[in-house]
Amino acid sequence: MRRKTKLIHGGIPQDQHTGGVSFPIQLSSTFKQKSIGDFNYEYARTGNPTREALEKLIAELEDGNAGFAFASGMAAITTVCKLFSQGDHLLFSEDVYGGTYRLVVNVLSKEGITADFVDTTDLNKVEKTLQNNTKAIFLETPTNPLLTITDIASISKWAQDKGLLTIVDNTFATPYWQNPLQLGADVVLHSATKYLGGHSDVLAGLVVVHSKALADEIGFLQNATGAVLGAQDSWLLIRGIRTLAVRMEEIESHANQVATFLQQHSTVPIVYYPGLPTHTGYELHHKQSRGSGGILSFECGSEERVSKILSSLSYFTLAESLGAVESLISVPAKMTHASIPAERRKELGITDGLIRLSIGLEDPDDLIEDLERALKK
Ligand SMILES: Cc1ncc(COP(=O)(O)O)c(C=O)c1O
């Protein structure tokens, strides 16, 4: 089955009982047992038919053997981090999502798990941070918000040789454009709140693995810690995923046009977008990914200018999140990455004048005209 067909026919596409072409929402929290232990489903935290349909679908889309759905992207990341325990050391890409950073620094640290944030685009730097107790490397590529590109295959190979797990947050690329398990990663995860849902109306997280041992461990943790995705939200996510291909193709074409416009604008010194040939990592990204996505960031110079731009825009909504049908604008230093200390943000290049755009499905000419007006102010 090809990618676009998988989005429609993957998982369990129809209701086995009625033939309904839309998979039913099963709200029951518990299930009748014919006799003790004789059942298909036992209890909704352990397994729910609608969630199972979604989990099978995402496992197929990521070319894995087992999928798991959680109440949010952070619940998915937290559950995966429960694979590790006191005394373990983890490595993370240095500009990971601010919520991941906060989890590591403020929560995992209390559990006796230590971590280093490292420039994963440079294997030599990664090598230097390796410790005897390092257990995994967690990558984001492209990263949020600087769209930095890491070589998934090289890092996965290195990690495998050292006996570490490679975990990839594939939220920005989606399984439509990039499949980290095919490149050697062990775990792929998503904030499905973003492109997979696609309509700013569901909060969810997904995890996919290949190996039976990891599937057993994550399945156990999912049930034991309990941050599972509800049936209604599982259904919404299945519906969103059906249109992922058309949304991603269209959004990418719009993002390319907006990025090109910004790059040519005399008052914009830097544009970060993996679809621009000038982007650091352009070639690598296109080697491991089939598309450039719909997120771009640009430097506008100062906090004052950010305020002027924000107050002049009509079609970009100032909001957290990304990956939906409507275009969103955010200021990472004040919003998504506010939990990273100012000094560290500065080192990373997440300045107060950095703006992130999530390009949606509006007419790209309207988006460009909107930005043109705002940049003139
Ligand atoms: C790359 C990335 N990973 C994880 C998350 C966390 O996902 P959620 O907000 O669904 O908990 C986000 C949220 O913005 C994100 O951008």
The ligand as an ORCA input file, in Angstrom:
! r2SCAN-3c Opt
* xyz 0 1
  C       7.931     19.259     18.649
  C       6.943     19.122     19.772
  N       6.973     18.013     20.531
  C       6.108     17.840     21.557
  C       5.171     18.794     21.876
  C       4.222     18.566     23.031
  O       2.975     18.170     22.545
  P       1.579     18.475     23.275
  O       1.407     19.966     23.277
  O       0.584     17.749     22.413
  O       1.656     17.926     24.647
  C       5.107     19.956     21.100
  C       4.108     21.005     21.419
  O       4.132     22.091     20.888
  C       6.018     20.126     20.021
  O       6.014     21.236     19.259
*
